[in-house]
Amino acid sequence: MTTSTIGLFVGLLLAIAAAAGGFTGFLFAVILAVVGFAVGRYIDGELDVSMFQSRDAFSRGRRHDR
């Protein structure tokens, strides 16, 4: 399936969401589409989430007193 075909289906689904749920339904559909896109890219190995992980021990809840 080509990227343009996927874009066509996404556009049709967003149009249905806008018609059925109004503006709020449209925004909810867009948010879910972005989350699904991010999850798909992560599963395909095209999204690097290491920049969201902190290397600071304090932020992980393990504080080392010196």
N, CA, C and O atoms as a GROMACS GRO file, in nm:
protein
  264
    1MET      N    1   0.085  -0.116   0.000
    1MET     CA    2   0.000   0.000   0.000
    1MET      C    3   0.091   0.124   0.000
    1MET      O    4   0.182   0.135   0.082
    2THR      N    5   0.066   0.214  -0.090
    2THR     CA    6   0.150   0.332  -0.102
    2THR      C    7   0.113   0.436   0.003
    2THR      O    8   0.006   0.431   0.064
    3THR      N    9   0.203   0.530   0.022
    3THR     CA   10   0.181   0.636   0.119
    3THR      C   11   0.061   0.722   0.082
    3THR      O   12  -0.014   0.765   0.170
    4SER      N   13   0.042   0.748  -0.046
    4SER     CA   14  -0.072   0.829  -0.088
    4SER      C   15  -0.203   0.756  -0.063
    4SER      O   16  -0.303   0.821  -0.031
    5THR      N   17  -0.206   0.625  -0.076
    5THR     CA   18  -0.326   0.548  -0.047
    5THR      C   19  -0.358   0.552   0.102
    5THR      O   20  -0.473   0.567   0.141
    6ILE      N   21  -0.257   0.538   0.183
    6ILE     CA   22  -0.277   0.547   0.328
    6ILE      C   23  -0.326   0.686   0.365
    6ILE      O   24  -0.415   0.701   0.449
    7GLY      N   25  -0.269   0.789   0.303
    7GLY     CA   26  -0.314   0.926   0.328
    7GLY      C   27  -0.458   0.947   0.288
    7GLY      O   28  -0.532   1.019   0.356
    8LEU      N   29  -0.500   0.884   0.178
    8LEU     CA   30  -0.638   0.893   0.135
    8LEU      C   31  -0.731   0.830   0.238
    8LEU      O   32  -0.833   0.889   0.273
    9PHE      N   33  -0.697   0.712   0.289
    9PHE     CA   34  -0.779   0.647   0.389
    9PHE      C   35  -0.784   0.727   0.519
    9PHE      O   36  -0.890   0.739   0.581
   10VAL      N   37  -0.673   0.781   0.560
   10VAL     CA   38  -0.670   0.863   0.682
   10VAL      C   39  -0.759   0.986   0.664
   10VAL      O   40  -0.834   1.022   0.755
   11GLY      N   41  -0.750   1.049   0.549
   11GLY     CA   42  -0.834   1.166   0.522
   11GLY      C   43  -0.982   1.131   0.524
   11GLY      O   44  -1.064   1.207   0.577
   12LEU      N   45  -1.018   1.016   0.466
   12LEU     CA   46  -1.158   0.973   0.468
   12LEU      C   47  -1.205   0.943   0.610
   12LEU      O   48  -1.317   0.979   0.647
   13LEU      N   49  -1.122   0.877   0.688
   13LEU     CA   50  -1.160   0.848   0.826
   13LEU      C   51  -1.176   0.974   0.909
   13LEU      O   52  -1.266   0.984   0.992
   14LEU      N   53  -1.087   1.073   0.887
   14LEU     CA   54  -1.100   1.199   0.959
   14LEU      C   55  -1.225   1.275   0.916
   14LEU      O   56  -1.288   1.342   0.998
   15ALA      N   57  -1.260   1.266   0.790
   15ALA     CA   58  -1.382   1.330   0.742
   15ALA      C   59  -1.506   1.265   0.805
   15ALA      O   60  -1.600   1.335   0.841
   16ILE      N   61  -1.505   1.133   0.818
   16ILE     CA   62  -1.616   1.064   0.883
   16ILE      C   63  -1.624   1.104   1.030
   16ILE      O   64  -1.733   1.126   1.083
   17ALA      N   65  -1.508   1.114   1.097
   17ALA     CA   66  -1.506   1.155   1.237
   17ALA      C   67  -1.559   1.297   1.253
   17ALA      O   68  -1.632   1.326   1.348
   18ALA      N   69  -1.525   1.385   1.161
   18ALA     CA   70  -1.573   1.523   1.168
   18ALA      C   71  -1.724   1.528   1.145
   18ALA      O   72  -1.793   1.606   1.210
   19ALA      N   73  -1.774   1.448   1.054
   19ALA     CA   74  -1.917   1.447   1.025
   19ALA      C   75  -1.997   1.386   1.140
   19ALA      O   76  -2.106   1.432   1.172
   20ALA      N   77  -1.943   1.282   1.201
   20ALA     CA   78  -2.015   1.212   1.307
   20ALA      C   79  -2.001   1.280   1.443
   20ALA      O   80  -2.097   1.285   1.519
   21GLY      N   81  -1.884   1.331   1.474
   21GLY     CA   82  -1.860   1.384   1.608
   21GLY      C   83  -1.837   1.532   1.614
   21GLY      O   84  -1.807   1.584   1.722
   22GLY      N   85  -1.849   1.602   1.504
   22GLY     CA   86  -1.824   1.745   1.507
   22GLY      C   87  -1.676   1.775   1.523
   22GLY      O   88  -1.590   1.692   1.495
   23PHE      N   89  -1.650   1.895   1.569
   23PHE     CA   90  -1.511   1.938   1.582
   23PHE      C   91  -1.437   1.859   1.690
   23PHE      O   92  -1.320   1.827   1.673
   24THR      N   93  -1.505   1.828   1.800
   24THR     CA   94  -1.441   1.751   1.908
   24THR      C   95  -1.405   1.610   1.860
   24THR      O   96  -1.297   1.560   1.891
   25GLY      N   97  -1.494   1.548   1.787
   25GLY     CA   98  -1.465   1.416   1.732
   25GLY      C   99  -1.350   1.419   1.634
   25GLY      O  100  -1.268   1.327   1.628
   26PHE      N  101  -1.344   1.527   1.556
   26PHE     CA  102  -1.234   1.544   1.461
   26PHE      C  103  -1.101   1.557   1.534
   26PHE      O  104  -1.003   1.493   1.496
   27LEU      N  105  -1.097   1.640   1.640
   27LEU     CA  106  -0.972   1.656   1.716
   27LEU      C  107  -0.931   1.526   1.783
   27LEU      O  108  -0.813   1.491   1.786
   28PHE      N  109  -1.028   1.453   1.837
   28PHE     CA  110  -0.998   1.323   1.900
   28PHE      C  111  -0.941   1.226   1.797
   28PHE      O  112  -0.847   1.153   1.827
   29ALA      N  113  -0.997   1.224   1.677
   29ALA     CA  114  -0.947   1.137   1.570
   29ALA      C  115  -0.806   1.175   1.528
   29ALA      O  116  -0.723   1.088   1.502
   30VAL      N  117  -0.778   1.305   1.522
   30VAL     CA  118  -0.643   1.350   1.485
   30VAL      C  119  -0.543   1.309   1.592
   30VAL      O  120  -0.434   1.262   1.559
   31ILE      N  121  -0.578   1.324   1.719
   31ILE     CA  122  -0.487   1.285   1.828
   31ILE      C  123  -0.460   1.135   1.823
   31ILE      O  124  -0.345   1.092   1.838
   32LEU      N  125  -0.564   1.055   1.804
   32LEU     CA  126  -0.545   0.910   1.794
   32LEU      C  127  -0.462   0.872   1.672
   32LEU      O  128  -0.384   0.777   1.676
   33ALA      N  129  -0.480   0.946   1.562
   33ALA     CA  130  -0.400   0.919   1.441
   33ALA      C  131  -0.253   0.946   1.467
   33ALA      O  132  -0.167   0.869   1.423
   34VAL      N  133  -0.223   1.054   1.536
   34VAL     CA  134  -0.082   1.087   1.566
   34VAL      C  135  -0.022   0.982   1.659
   34VAL      O  136   0.092   0.941   1.639
   35VAL      N  137  -0.097   0.939   1.760
   35VAL     CA  138  -0.047   0.835   1.851
   35VAL      C  139  -0.024   0.704   1.774
   35VAL      O  140   0.078   0.639   1.793
   36GLY      N  141  -0.119   0.668   1.690
   36GLY     CA  142  -0.102   0.545   1.611
   36GLY      C  143   0.016   0.553   1.517
   36GLY      O  144   0.088   0.455   1.498
   37PHE      N  145   0.037   0.671   1.457
   37PHE     CA  146   0.152   0.690   1.369
   37PHE      C  147   0.283   0.674   1.446
   37PHE      O  148   0.376   0.610   1.398
   38ALA      N  149   0.289   0.732   1.566
   38ALA     CA  150   0.410   0.722   1.647
   38ALA      C  151   0.436   0.579   1.691
   38ALA      O  152   0.550   0.533   1.690
   39VAL      N  153   0.332   0.508   1.729
   39VAL     CA  154   0.348   0.367   1.769
   39VAL      C  155   0.394   0.283   1.651
   39VAL      O  156   0.481   0.198   1.665
   40GLY      N  157   0.336   0.306   1.535
   40GLY     CA  158   0.377   0.233   1.415
   40GLY      C  159   0.522   0.258   1.379
   40GLY      O  160   0.594   0.166   1.342
   41ARG      N  161   0.565   0.384   1.388
   41ARG     CA  162   0.706   0.415   1.358
   41ARG      C  163   0.798   0.351   1.461
   41ARG      O  164   0.908   0.306   1.426
   42TYR      N  165   0.756   0.346   1.588
   42TYR     CA  166   0.836   0.283   1.692
   42TYR      C  167   0.849   0.133   1.666
   42TYR      O  168   0.958   0.077   1.678
   43ILE      N  169   0.739   0.069   1.630
   43ILE     CA  170   0.741  -0.075   1.604
   43ILE      C  171   0.828  -0.105   1.482
   43ILE      O  172   0.898  -0.206   1.480
   44ASP      N  173   0.823  -0.019   1.380
   44ASP     CA  174   0.906  -0.038   1.261
   44ASP      C  175   1.052  -0.005   1.286
   44ASP      O  176   1.137  -0.034   1.201
   45GLY      N  177   1.083   0.055   1.400
   45GLY     CA  178   1.220   0.091   1.433
   45GLY      C  179   1.265   0.222   1.373
   45GLY      O  180   1.384   0.249   1.364
   46GLU      N  181   1.169   0.305   1.331
   46GLU     CA  182   1.202   0.433   1.268
   46GLU      C  183   1.192   0.550   1.366
   46GLU      O  184   1.222   0.664   1.329
   47LEU      N  185   1.151   0.524   1.489
   47LEU     CA  186   1.136   0.629   1.589
   47LEU      C  187   1.228   0.599   1.705
   47LEU      O  188   1.218   0.492   1.767
   48ASP      N  189   1.317   0.690   1.736
   48ASP     CA  190   1.411   0.673   1.846
   48ASP      C  191   1.356   0.744   1.969
   48ASP      O  192   1.346   0.867   1.971
   49VAL      N  193   1.319   0.667   2.070
   49VAL     CA  194   1.261   0.725   2.191
   49VAL      C  195   1.366   0.750   2.300
   49VAL      O  196   1.331   0.789   2.411
   50SER      N  197   1.491   0.727   2.269
   50SER     CA  198   1.595   0.746   2.370
   50SER      C  199   1.609   0.891   2.412
   50SER      O  200   1.658   0.920   2.521
   51MET      N  201   1.567   0.985   2.326
   51MET     CA  202   1.578   1.126   2.364
   51MET      C  203   1.473   1.162   2.469
   51MET      O  204   1.485   1.266   2.534
   52PHE      N  205   1.370   1.078   2.488
   52PHE     CA  206   1.270   1.104   2.590
   52PHE      C  207   1.305   1.038   2.723
   52PHE      O  208   1.239   1.064   2.824
   53GLN      N  209   1.407   0.954   2.724
   53GLN     CA  210   1.448   0.886   2.845
   53GLN      C  211   1.556   0.967   2.914
   53GLN      O  212   1.654   1.008   2.852
   54SER      N  213   1.536   0.990   3.043
   54SER     CA  214   1.633   1.068   3.119
   54SER      C  215   1.741   0.975   3.175
   54SER      O  216   1.711   0.863   3.217
   55ARG      N  217   1.861   1.020   3.174
   55ARG     CA  218   1.971   0.942   3.230
   55ARG      C  219   1.999   0.983   3.374
   55ARG      O  220   2.089   0.929   3.438
   56ASP      N  221   1.924   1.078   3.424
   56ASP     CA  222   1.942   1.127   3.560
   56ASP      C  223   1.877   1.029   3.658
   56ASP      O  224   1.759   0.997   3.644
   57ALA      N  225   1.952   0.982   3.756
   57ALA     CA  226   1.900   0.886   3.853
   57ALA      C  227   1.791   0.947   3.940
   57ALA      O  228   1.700   0.877   3.984
   58PHE      N  229   1.798   1.076   3.964
   58PHE     CA  230   1.698   1.141   4.047
   58PHE      C  231   1.561   1.138   3.982
   58PHE      O  232   1.460   1.120   4.051
   59SER      N  233   1.555   1.153   3.851
   59SER     CA  234   1.427   1.156   3.783
   59SER      C  235   1.364   1.018   3.775
   59SER      O  236   1.243   1.007   3.752
   60ARG      N  237   1.441   0.912   3.794
   60ARG     CA  238   1.387   0.776   3.794
   60ARG      C  239   1.342   0.734   3.933
   60ARG      O  240   1.294   0.623   3.951
   61GLY      N  241   1.358   0.821   4.032
   61GLY     CA  242   1.314   0.788   4.166
   61GLY      C  243   1.421   0.723   4.250
   61GLY      O  244   1.395   0.689   4.366
   62ARG      N  245   1.540   0.706   4.197
   62ARG     CA  246   1.650   0.648   4.275
   62ARG      C  247   1.750   0.758   4.305
   62ARG      O  248   1.830   0.795   4.220
   63ARG      N  249   1.744   0.810   4.426
   63ARG     CA  250   1.834   0.917   4.464
   63ARG      C  251   1.948   0.858   4.545
   63ARG      O  252   1.925   0.785   4.642
   64HIS      N  253   2.068   0.891   4.506
   64HIS     CA  254   2.187   0.843   4.577
   64HIS      C  255   2.242   0.957   4.659
   64HIS      O  256   2.285   1.059   4.605
   65ASP      N  257   2.241   0.940   4.792
   65ASP     CA  258   2.297   1.042   4.879
   65ASP      C  259   2.448   1.025   4.883
   65ASP      O  260   2.500   0.914   4.895
   66ARG      N  261   2.515   1.134   4.872
   66ARG     CA  262   2.663   1.128   4.874
   66ARG      C  263   2.718   1.169   5.006
   66ARG      O  264   2.839   1.170   5.025
   0.00000   0.00000   0.00000
